[in-house]
């Protein structure tokens, strides 16, 4: 299972949620009841991502990470493997003791590498005792046990004990859900594991989540093997009798996992969440009956990317305690959401206690209201708006239970990145039809480059860009590929007096082409892959990263592509097929990785390409030149023209396109970089959290390209 990290398991004991129980432990309403939520989660599959993190919310929809989204409990101290996943948290029947269970696992060792879980206990949500329970060592007849996943806890009122349930896989058998009772101190399991549920179709069942409602226990789980999705089984007894319902509950056609159900405070509504893992996001749905669910994604906001967590309703006293312990003043200064601020690029320095707010073009420095998030028990003085025209402004942050802290906040206009959000592999075109510039990037921010659609943007000045919406959606518009929408290219041709636009794109590691009468679409796919296999003689690499070039000398069109190799071919007059006899491997040298870009200037054909890996801070651009579009590429010395600027926090600069201002010898390079400033701290994830920038590109008198200085300020608007 390649997507084990999931958001799921939101379970509340009846004494917390206020759900009446026919078994005799109804909620006793208390003054000062629950008014907020604690979200426990982990974030990924590498390093300290496999650790317990906390976030808080007042409404159950908008969540704020505590401790700067760093772990609140050390995995090394509580686990046998060095990593923990899938935290589930529960308030005890006494209302004041908290129980948490986690998978004791490091995913890098394999999905069938763990045999243990960790049991934790606390009376204040801050300090936790812990015990490791290795199922294989603790109980007999576990010789064939391969894995122990996603434990959860529920109070059994009839037994008067806490029941832990989880999924296990033995040998060739599918994953099944088991249960056992914990001892009084919650340090061990004192009963033999018994099977709680398995699929009637004998498929795998994982990530169980039980919630009690109107006399019934509802077990939500993920099915695998014969259709993957979220289902539920229902019983009037906690430990037996579950009957599976056939209906899939996810409200999407995308692959999902990790059901998570919780009840909103002071409401009859339930929230069902699940991980849409191929899209790198999750979906929220709402229900009153646990049978019919409506999508409510528009209400959801988080300043972190959780995996497989649970939510616990908490009261104001507990919320204040958590904030006093783990909320950092710098966090609230990072929450600015004013439209004029580039929120992804806020720079904070906790040592110097400074904050920089990058502003969009046209911002009024004399009156900026950052619209910092309103966090309970957190106050900022003085109140906005602020005048940044004369320099930094002193702000004092007061968090209840902490000493006040002072930060100096500054702001100025930055034109890089040019697009708001995560985008990469930018292609740029000047349209003679619209008299505007058009950008065509990869939609980024999806784990492992799993985006499935393309957008476009338009501008009259290269600084202010209008979102033109989706121009091609693989699941809807392309029959031969549905995944990995990457690295497009665009050509404008005048055919029979009318402009036509030809959009070349990567999908499922093949290259396709779609056609439109407008540079913003809609585009119609040709119906098949244009490039689907490697050129003769090439043994490795991928068929990705198309670049289209129309020779201004001959009006002949060419297509270039390849990862690990550079290939080129002549496009036929229809622009949707190639002259297969013209295919040529053109790899310039060993530095070539991907991202070919070709343009013509003063008798020379320039070839640019990216070196290294897009996940590397050293991803960069080199160039060569030729006397013809398919000729031998000459690689000059000192041909590195774009690279990182560590001093200014700019990393991973590559996969570019080039634009000439019509009628002028004025050139700009359009490229992506790691998102700044957080990208360099994200490890491999920086490679799919990228942003698009534009800087000036200049030439020496002999035609060689000057080294481009990547900037934060960006370029000035074209007049």
N, C-alpha and C positions, 0 to 999 in steps of 0.2 A: 504494500500500500504506500504510494508515493506522496500522499497528502495527509499524513497522520495528524499534523498539527491542525486542529480545528477549533472553531468557536462552538461550544456546546454546553449542555449539562446545567442549565440554570434551574436549580432546584431549591425550593424553599419549604421548610417544614411548616406544618399547619400553624403552629404557634406564632410564626412570623408573618405569614401571608394573610392570615385572617380567613382561611378557607375552613368552613365548618366541616366537621367530620362525624360520620355516623358511628365511628368506632370510639368516640368518647374523649377526644382531646381538642375541643373547639378552641378557637382563638379567644383569649381574654383581652378585651380592648383596654389599653392603658393610656393615660394622659401622656402627652409627649411621645406618641408612637412614631413609627417609621416614616421618615420624610425624605430619605435619600437612598443612594445605592452604592455598594462597593463591588467593583468588578475585579476579579482575580483572573490572570491570564499569563501566557508566555508569548514570545514573539517570533520564534523561528527555529531553525535546525542547526545553527552553528554557534560555537562559543557560548557566551553567557546569555544568548537568546533563550536557551533551555533553562529558564529560571522563573520563579514566581514574581509577578509584578502586580501592582495595585493601581486602580483608577477610581474616581468618584463621579457621581452624577446626582443632580437634584431631581431630574424628570424621567430618568430611565432611557433617555434618547441621546443626550449630549454628555459625553464622558471626557474627563480630564485626567491624564496620567499623573500619578504621584511619583516622587523621587526622580523626576526627569525621565520617566519611562525606563529607569534602571531597576534591577532586582531589589526587592525589599527583604529577601531571605537568601542566604548563600546556599546554592545548590551543593557546593563542595562539602559543606558542613552537615547537610541533612541526608545526602543520598549515598548509595554504594557505587554509582556509576560516574558521578560528577555532574549529572544533569537531571532536571525534573521537568515534566510536561503535564498538561491537562489538569490544572488545579481546579478542584471543586470545593467550595466553601459552604458551610451550614451553620446556622445558629441552633444551639442545643435546645432541648425541651424546657430547660430552666430559664431560657431567655438571655443568659449572660455568659454561657460558655460557647466557644466557637471551635468547630472541627473542620479540618482541611485534609484532603487526600490528594496525592499526586502520583503520576507514573514515574518510577525511578528508571530513567532511561537517557542515553545519549544516542540520537538517531544516526550519527555518523558510524556507529558500530553495527548498524543494520536494524531493520524493522522487526526482526525476530531475535533480538539480542538480549532482551531484558526478562527478568523473572520476578521483579520486586516492585512494591509500592511503598510510599512513605505516608505514615499517619502523623498528623500534627494537631496540636491542641493549644488554645489560648483563652485567656479571660479578658483580654483588652484589645485584641486585633493587632497589637504591636509586638508583643513578646510571644514566641512560639516554642513549645517543646516538640520533639519529633522522635519517631521510631521507624526503623526499616523492617518491613515484613517481606521476606523472600519466600514466595509461595512454594517453590520447588524444594527448598530446604526445610520449610516449616511443616509441610504436610506430605503424607505418604502417597505413592502412586502418581507422582508428578514427573517421572523420568522423561516423558516425551513432551513436556511443556516447552513451548517455543517463545511465548510472549505473554505479558500481563499489561493490559492497556486500560487507561482512562477510568480509574476507580471513582466512585461517588458514594455518598453516605445519606441515609434516610433514617429517621427514628421510627421504630416499630412499636406502636403503643400497646399492642397485645403482648409482645415479648418484654416490653420495658427496656429494650436495648437498641443500640445503634447498629444498623445493618449496612455493611459495605458491599457494593456490587461492582463488577468490572467485567471486561471481556478477556477471554483466554483462548489460545490456540494450542492444540496438542497434535503433534505429528502432521498427518495429512488431513485431519479433520478441519472443518471450517471454524472460524472464531465463533464462540458462544458466550453468552452472558451468565456469569456465576454470582453467588452471593455467600457471605459468611457474616457472623456477628462479631463485633469488636468486644474486647474485655472492658471492664468498668473504667479503667484508666485511659482507654483509647491508645494503648501502646502495642496491641497485638490482636490478632484474630483468634478467637477461642473455639470456633466451630469449624468443622471441615467444609471446604467450599462445595456448594451444591449448585446444580444447574438451575438457573432462573428462567431462561428463555433461549430458544434457538429458532431459526427460520423454518417454517413448514416446508419450504422448498430446499432445505438443507444448504442454503447459502450462508455466507458469513454475516454475523450481526455484531456491530461494534458501537461504542460510544453511547451506551444506554443512559437514559435520563428519565427518572420517574417523578411525576407530579400527581398529587391527589386532588380530585375535583368531583363534587357531588356523588360521593359514595364509591367512586371508582379510582383505581390506580392506572394512570396513563404512562406507558413505557414508550418513549420515543427512542428511535435508534436508526442507524444507517444500515441499509442492505448493500451487499456486495455480491458479485458473481453472476447474478441473473437480473441485471438492471440495478443501477446504483441510485439511491435516493433516500429520502426520509419517510419512514412509516411509523405507525404506532401500533402497539398491542395493548389491550385493555383487560383489567381483571378487577373483581371486587375483593381480592385478597392480595396482600403485598408480595408473598413469596411463591405464589403458584397461580395457575389458571389463566395465564395471559393468552388472549385470542388476537391474532394479528388481523388488522384491517388492511384491505387490499389497496386502498387509496394512497397514492404518493402525495405528500403534503407540501413539497416545495412549489413555489409560484414562479418557476423559471424553467426553461428548457435546457439551461446550462447544467453541467455536472455540479453536484453539491454533496456536502457531508456535514456532520457535526450538528445535530439538532440541539437547540438550547431553548428551553421554555421557562419563562418566569412571569409572575403576576405583578402588574403595576400597583404601586401603593395607592390606597384609597380609590380603587377602581375595580370594575368587574372584568377588565380587559387583560388578556394574556399576550405576551410577546413570544413568538417563535422566531429564532434566528438560526441561520445556517450559513456555512462557508461555501461561497461560489468560487471554488479554488482555481479553476481555469481562468477566471477573470481577476484573480487577486483581490477579491472583495467579499463582503458578506451581505446578506439581505435580511431586513427586518420585516416581519409580518405581524398582524394583529388579529386576535380572535376573542370572541366571548364564549365559545362552546368547545374549543380545542378540535374542531372539525373543519371549520371554514375560516380561511385566512386571507387577509388583504394586505398587500404590500404597502409599507409606510417608510420606505427608504428616505424620502425627502425630509423626514424629521430627524434623521440620525446624523450625528457628528462626533468624531473622535480625533484627538491629536496624536494618535498612535495606531499601529496596525496589530491588533491582537490575534492570537491563535488560541483556539480551544480553551475557553475560560468560562467562568460562572459569575452570576450576580447575586449579591446578598442585600436585602433591604436593611438599612441602618437608621438610627435615630440621630438627632442633632448633636448630642453629646459625643457619640462615636465618630460622627463626621468631623467635628472640631478636633478630636484627639488625633485622627488620621492626618488632617491638614497640618496640625502643629508639629507632628513628627516628620512628615514626608513631603509636604508641599514646599517648593523652593521659590523665593521671590522672583528669580529670573524667569520662572515658568510663565507667570502672568504677563511679563513684559514680552514674551514670545507669542502671545495669543492675539496680537493686533489683527483685526479682520476688516479694517476700513478698506473700501474699494480702491482707494488711492495708494495703498501700501502693497508691495509685492511680498505677500505673507510667507512664501516659501524661502525667501532670501534674507529674512531678519537675522542680523549677526549679533550674538551675545558673547560677552567676555566676562566670565564669573570672577576671574582674578582681578581684572582692572575695574570691574563693576561698571561696564559700559554696554550700551545697546545702540545698534544702528538700524534705522528704519529706511529701507530703500523705497523710493517713491516713483510712481509712474509719471510719464510726461504730462506737464501742465499742472502739477500739484502746487497748491498755494502754501508755501512754507510758513506763512505768518499765522495760519489757523488750521492746524492738523489735529483732528480727534482720532487717535489710533483705534478707538473702539476695542479696548482691552476687554477680554472676557470677564464677566461678573462672577467671581468665585466667592462662595460664602466665607465669611470671616477673614477676607482679604480686602485691604483698603489701599488705594493709591492717592497720594497727595503731592501737588495740587491736582485739581480735577482738570480734565481737558476742556477746551482745545489748548494746544501749545503753539508757541511761536518759535520755530526753528530757524528763522531767517538770520539770526545773529549768533547761532551756534547751539551748543548743547543745553538741554534743560535738565535741572535736578529734580528727580522724582524720589519720593520716600514711600517704601512699601511696608505696610504693617500687616502681619499675619498673626492672628490670635495665638498666643502661646509662644511666640518667637520675639526676638529683639527687632526693632525696626531697622531696615537697611536702605542705604542711599545708592541710587544708580544715576549715572549721567547718560541721557538719551539724546542722540542726534539723528538728523534725517536729511536726505538730499535725493535728487532725482538720479536714478540709474536706468539706462536704457537696455542693459543686459541683465537677465535674459529678455528676449523680445516677446515671448509668449508667456502667459500665465499658466503655470502647471508644468507637468512632466511631458516632454516631447523630445524626440531624438531623430537622427538621420535626416536632417532637413534638406529638401529639394526646393529650389526657388526658380520662379519663372516670371518674366515680364510679359504680360498679355497685350498684344496689339489691339485686341478687341475691346478690353475693358480699360486700357491705359493705366493698369494697376499692376503691382507686384503681388504674386501669389506664393504662399508657403505651403509645402506638402510634407509634413513630418510623420514619423512613426508615433502612434499614441503610446506613451510610456507610462511608467508607474505600475506596471503589471508584473507580478513575480515571474521570473524566468522568461520575460518577453512574451507573455501569453495574450497580449491584446489581439482583438479580432476585427477591428474597424479602423478606418482612416478618416481624418478631418482635414480641412483646408482653412487657410486664413488669407485675408487680402489687406493691402496697404497702399496708400499713395505716397508715403514718405519713408518707408522702411523702419519706422519707429512705432507707429500706432497701428496695430493689427486687429482687424475685425474677424471674429470667429464665423466662418461660413458654414459650419455644421459638418455632419458626416457626409462624405461623398461616395464611400464604398464600405459596405458591411459584409464581411465574408459569409457569415451564416445565412444572410438574406439574399445577397446578390451574386454569390459565386458558387457554382455547382461542384467544382473539382477540388476545392480546398476550403476548410472552415477555421483554420487556426494560424497563429503566428503571422500576423499582419505587420510586415516590416518594410522599411527602406524604399519608399516609392521614388519614381522619376516621372517627369512630365515633358511633353513636346507639344508645341503649337504649330499646326500646318494650315496653309490656306489651300483648300481644295474646291475647285469649281467656284471660286469667288467667295466661299464661306470658310470661316475658321473652324477647325476641328481640333479637339484636344485628345491626346493619347497618353493614358496614365498607366505606367508600368509599375508593377508592385510585386512584392514577395509574399507568398502564402504557402504555408506548409513546406518551406524550403524549395519551392519552385517559383518560377516567374510567370506572371500573367499580364494581360493588357486589357484595359477597358477604355471605352470611347464616349465622348460627349461633345455637344455643341457649345458648352460653356466651361470655362476653367474651374468653376465651382460645382459642376455636375448638374443633374445626376449622371452617373457614368454607367454604361452597360458593359458587362464583361463579355469577352469574346467567346466564352464557353469552354475554353480549354487552356492548359498551360502552354505558354510560348517556349519556355525553357524548362525541361523536366529531367534532364540527365547531364552528366559531365561531358565535356568535350573529349574526343578521342585522345587517349594517352594520359589523361588526368586520373589519378587514383584516389585522391582525397579532396576534402573541402566540401563546400555547399553551393548550391545554385541559388544565390541570394544577391541582394544589393545591385539592382539594375541601374544603369545610367544611360540616358538617351542623348545623343549629340547630333544636331543638324549642321552640317558643314556649310558655313556662309559663303564659301567659294563655289560650291557645286550644288548646294541644296540637297545633297544626298544625306540620308539618315543612317545612323549607326547605333547599335546597342552593345553595351559592355556590361559584364557581370562577373561574379565569382567571389568566393571566400576561400583563401588558401591558394587561389590562382586567379589571374585576370584573363578573361576571354572577351573577344570582340567579334562582331558579325555585322554584315550589311543588312539593314532593314529593307524589305520590299516596299514598293510604292504604296501598298495598302496600310503600312505601318503596324500591322498586327501579325505579320509573319516575317521570318528572316530567310535570307539566302543561305541555306545550310552548307553550301559549298564554300562559303566565305568564312566560316567559323575558324578563328585563329586564337591560339593561346599566346597571350602577350605579356605574361608576368614580368615586370621590369627587373626585380631583384628579390633577394631573400627577405627584405623588409616589408614586402607587400602582404597585407592581411585581407583587406576588403575595402569597400567604399570607394570605388573608382569614380572620378569626376573628370570630364574632358571639356576643354574650351579652346577657342582659337583667338590669337592676338598677334598682329604684325607678322604674319607668315609662319608662325609656330603653332603647333598643336600641343597643348599642355595636358599632361596626365597627372592627376593628383590621386593619392591613395592613403589609407590609414594603416598604421603600423601598430603591432601589439594587440591587446584584447580590450574590448570596450569596458570591461570590468576593472581594467588597470588604470591607475593614475597616470601612467606613461603612454596611454593611447595618444597618438599624435599623427600629424600629416606630413608626408613627403611628396616630392614631385619629380617628374622627368618631362622630356619633350620629344617631339618627333616632327618630321617633315610631312607626314600624312596621317590621316585618322587611323590607319591600320599598319603604319610603319613601325620599324624598330624604335624602341623608346631609349633615348639617351638619358642616363642618370648622372646629373652633375654632382660634383663634390658639394658638401654643405647644402644638401637639398632638403633639410628639415626646415619647414616653414611655419609650423604651428605646434606648440608644445605647452605643457603645464607652466603655470607661474605660481609656485608654492607660496611665495611671499604674500601674494594677494588671494590665496585660497582658491586658485583656479586649477582644476585637475581634470584629466580624462578628455582632453580637447581633440575631437576627431570627427570622422564621417561627415565631410563637408560638401557643400555645393558652392558655386561661384556665380555672381551676377555682375554684368556690365550695365552701367547706366546708359540707356539708348542714346546714341549719337555722341557719347563722350568716352574718353579713355580714363574712366573712373570705375573702379572695381571694388567689390566687397566679397568677403568670404563668410559663408553661413555655416555654422558648425554646432555640434552639441558638446556639452561638458557635464561633469558630475554636478548635481544640484548643489548650489553654494548657499550656506557653508556646511551643510550636514553631510553631503555626499562622501567626503573623505573619511567619515567616521562609520560608514555603513557597510564596509567590507564589500563582498561581491554584489550586494544589493545596489550599490552605487551604479552598477552597469545597467540597471533598468529603472533608475530614478534620475533621469537626465533632463537637461533643459537647453533651449536653442538660443544661440547668441549670434550677433553680427558685428564684424570689425572690418576696418579698411584693409585692402590688399594693394600693395604697390610693387612696382617693378624698377629694377636698375636699368641703366641706359643700354646694357647688352641684352636685355630681355629676361634676365634671371629674376626670380621672385624674391623680394625682400622678406625677411623673417617677420611674420605677423605677431604683433603683441596682443595677446588676448586681454580684454579689459572688462572691468565691471561697469564703467561709465557707458560703454557702447558708442555708437555713432550719433552724429547730429541728424536731425530731420532733413530730408531732401527738400529743397525749395522748388 
